[in-house]
């Protein structure tokens, strides 16, 4: 398997913005809704290219979701992006009823997710959005791992989906290591590193950390399978159960609360189908805080080193 | 026949009477549901579906149709009765209201595929945003479909309604018409006691809307108001329709306790006789 390398740091929000522009060029039904922070969430590219298809609605997120629903009912494919804390939580009731219950093809972008938002602090660091969005019927939840994948994710959300989609991305420039050739099939886990000793199942920024952890473990002769979960819902149950059966131990990694997030989603599948020891790397029932992004990732235990520790624990439990 | 004429109004009154009977019968059969608001909105819906809206019941998804968005989902029975009266589905189906497997959900649900139903709704304060979105989309496409949205008055206490109101004026949605069933009552009592809404007309005017008032139980008054909204070329319109909760049934008119109540079968018999007059 080709070793993936960082081609340079790039924010997933940039990939999102590029993908939105591309989707807009390919599909005239795509429209975008702005809630004041258009450039900050990467929608400015689309807005300047297609001014008549960009609707400014101001700081009124609940209305933005309802308007998106109405536009979808009238044949558009609306994309509404704002900070994930607002797009998933301020609007939850509108997302539940106007979007999900009506099962409308609207793409909700969740920007600035995870503690890597940095200095803005806890109020603006979305750590609960996956949990909220994945329990809503009809909702698809996407969480790309780098800028290249974020670009493909928007295009996939436009072209491969018919219902509501939540697409999570971050602000900080982070390693960009996947390639366009890897594609984006909604609902499919991506195998990024071979191994049968244990599986590391990760999403978002933590996938690069998962790969780093796998490369480190490999030096000791421990072969970790790395599965990147860019689609949290629908989850690739087949790949997860296979990983549990063939590896016998799992560590999950996410820049999100462990409760309700990827770790929970994976354990729901594993406990039902093939229980194995599991360890969880993520936020443990607490808020983030201000600071430089990478320092916060270290402080809250969201690095390759923390994943390695979790892997050792899982392996030890497997051997018992 | 011009519905604004004396005889035209008579026909609408007959239709409204039939719709009210259908609502009462279905609520008694269901054993639960919202009678008060269904009665206060019955004339507004009759005017819309039998005189105002451009629509073809035989072709419910006709793209050229005007859209009607019911934001106050709990008065679903009167929407269903009106759709049935207009021919979207058989009237007998009204007796399945709120029952397992029915297309007539307690609050409207599109997943049950009821012909003519435009939106699943029931959590208050969301419908106007959806109507705004439709109006914006049609405007982008240069289409002249009109969008009508019905809100309850108590519903206006939801902040999201005012977010939507601001955006409708900002985007100059002249094809959008909001109707408010101003029956003055909500579950805890009078709107002015629970959380005052007045001066309502001035609030909408301050938000940049063309605001009209009318008698929500007088067809000529209602249709005149709808006619005036069509002359508007740059602002969204709101019709504040003064109504009476429970209208048509003397024993419950103006009684907020009937907001969310259904009649017993015995009560229903009396009520049906009364509204049939």
Interface residues (C-beta under 8 A of the other chain):
Chain A: X31 X52 X53 X55 X57 X58 X60 X62 X63 X65 X66 X67 X68 X69 X70 X71 X72 X73 X74 X75 X76 X78 X93 X94 X96 X97 X98 X101 X102 X103
Chain B: X67 X109 X110 X111 X118 X119 X120 X121 X122 X123 X125 X126 X127 X128 X129 X130 X131 X132 X133 X134 X135 X136 X137 X138 X140 X141 X159 X160 X163 X164 X166 X167 X170 X171
